[in-house]
Amino acid sequence: MEVSELMSKLFKIPLVLEPQKEGGWTVTSPVLPELVTEVDNLRQLDEVVRDALNAVKELYEDMGKEFPAGLIADGMKSPVWFESLISAEP
């Protein structure tokens, strides 16, 4: 996959991880209220959010609703600033 093709599929989406009493986290986004999912292991976060995002995109298409253009990362034209959770040794 070329860099331009990869960048055209990247999205900048703020996420909120809310810890659950029974373990794991509920994942939501303040800019996409339809994005709601759960994850037990943070190593699976990328995969779980990707699946939820694809479901939201499909929902928008089915409803004829335009996906917010401001959430598409256009790293080929400007820098992309993002935050990430990184596991590191204490």
Rosetta blueprint (number, residue, H / E / L):
1 M L
2 E L
3 V H
4 S H
5 E H
6 L H
7 M H
8 S L
9 K L
10 L L
11 F E
12 K L
13 I L
14 P L
15 L L
16 V E
17 L E
18 E E
19 P E
20 Q L
21 K L
22 E L
23 G L
24 G L
25 W E
26 T E
27 V E
28 T E
29 S L
30 P L
31 V L
32 L L
33 P L
34 E L
35 L L
36 V E
37 T E
38 E E
39 V E
40 D L
41 N L
42 L H
43 R H
44 Q H
45 L H
46 D H
47 E H
48 V H
49 V H
50 R H
51 D H
52 A H
53 L H
54 N H
55 A H
56 V H
57 K H
58 E H
59 L H
60 Y H
61 E H
62 D H
63 M H
64 G L
65 K L
66 E L
67 F L
68 P L
69 A H
70 G H
71 L H
72 I E
73 A L
74 D L
75 G L
76 M L
77 K L
78 S L
79 P L
80 V L
81 W L
82 F L
83 E L
84 S L
85 L L
86 I L
87 S L
88 A L
89 E L
90 P L
